[in-house]
Amino acid sequence: MDAHAAQLRCQMDATRAAMDATRTRLEQRVSRLPAGLLEQHVRGPVRGIQETAARATAWLHHDPRLILLGGALLGSQLHRGNSRPVRPVEPPPHGPPWHRHVSPRRRAPAG
């Protein structure tokens, strides 16, 4: 019985060691995963925006008239948005939905 118990104990130790090694590999993989996702979905796009902002700043330092032109364009778009005729909105054919419901207080008395 001692030989069989020793064999089982040896198998249990080998299984425990294999499970520990697998868990360690999984922990390492999982710890790298959020860093990769963070780089791909957050840091990468932010880095692109920072590069674009740096280029735009360089252009504005090179030619300050671009600020005036941008302001004029923005002002014309805002003015155009305010001066467009607005088409009146027609009400629905049966009135608003809250008028369709008859509350218990408005019902005629039975009888």
C-alpha positions in Angstrom: 0.0 0.0 0.0 3.0 2.3 0.7 4.2 2.0 -2.9 0.8 2.7 -4.3 0.4 5.8 -2.0 3.8 7.0 -3.0 3.0 6.6 -6.6 -0.3 8.6 -6.2 1.5 11.3 -4.2 4.1 11.5 -7.0 1.3 11.9 -9.6 -0.4 14.5 -7.4 2.9 16.5 -7.1 3.5 16.3 -10.9 -0.1 17.4 -11.6 0.2 20.3 -9.1 3.5 21.4 -10.7 1.9 21.3 -14.2 -1.1 23.3 -13.0 1.2 25.9 -11.3 3.2 26.2 -14.6 0.0 26.6 -16.6 -1.4 29.2 -14.1 1.9 31.2 -14.3 1.8 31.2 -18.1 -1.9 32.3 -18.0 -1.1 35.1 -15.5 1.7 36.4 -17.8 -0.5 36.3 -20.8 -3.4 38.1 -19.1 -1.0 40.7 -17.7 0.2 41.5 -21.2 -3.3 41.6 -22.7 -4.6 44.8 -21.1 -1.3 46.6 -21.9 -1.7 45.6 -25.6 -5.4 46.7 -25.6 -4.5 49.9 -23.9 -1.8 50.7 -26.4 -4.1 49.8 -29.4 -7.3 51.6 -28.3 -6.1 54.5 -26.1 -2.5 55.4 -26.5 -2.2 54.9 -30.2 -5.2 57.2 -31.1 -4.1 59.8 -28.6 -0.6 59.8 -30.0 -2.1 60.4 -33.5 -4.1 63.3 -32.2 -1.1 64.8 -30.5 0.9 64.6 -33.7 -1.9 66.2 -35.7 -2.2 69.0 -33.1 1.6 69.6 -33.3 1.5 69.9 -37.1 -1.5 72.3 -36.9 0.3 74.4 -34.3 3.4 74.5 -36.6 1.2 75.6 -39.5 -0.3 78.4 -37.4 3.1 79.6 -36.2 4.2 79.6 -39.8 1.2 81.6 -41.1 -0.9 83.4 -38.4 -3.4 84.5 -41.1 -4.8 80.9 -40.9 -6.3 81.8 -37.6 -8.2 84.7 -39.1 -9.3 82.6 -42.0 -10.5 79.8 -39.7 -12.4 82.3 -37.6 -14.1 83.8 -40.7 -15.1 80.3 -41.9 -16.5 79.4 -38.5 -18.4 82.6 -38.3 -19.9 82.2 -41.8 -21.0 78.7 -40.9 -22.6 79.8 -37.7 -24.3 82.7 -39.5 -25.6 80.3 -42.2 -27.0 78.0 -39.6 -28.9 80.9 -38.0 -30.2 82.4 -41.2 -31.7 79.3 -42.8 -35.5 79.2 -42.9 -36.9 76.7 -40.5 -39.7 74.5 -41.8 -42.6 74.3 -39.3 -43.2 70.9 -37.8 -46.7 69.6 -38.3 -48.4 67.9 -35.3 -49.3 64.3 -35.6 -52.8 63.6 -37.0 -54.4 62.4 -33.8 -52.8 64.8 -31.4 -50.2 64.1 -28.8 -50.1 60.6 -27.2 -51.0 61.8 -23.7 -54.4 63.1 -25.0 -55.4 59.6 -26.3 -55.4 58.1 -22.8 -58.5 58.8 -20.8 -57.7 58.9 -17.1 -60.1 57.3 -14.6 -61.1 60.7 -13.2 -62.3 61.8 -16.7 -64.5 58.8 -17.4 -68.2 59.3 -17.3 -70.0 57.7 -14.4 -71.4 54.3 -15.1 -75.1 53.9 -15.2 
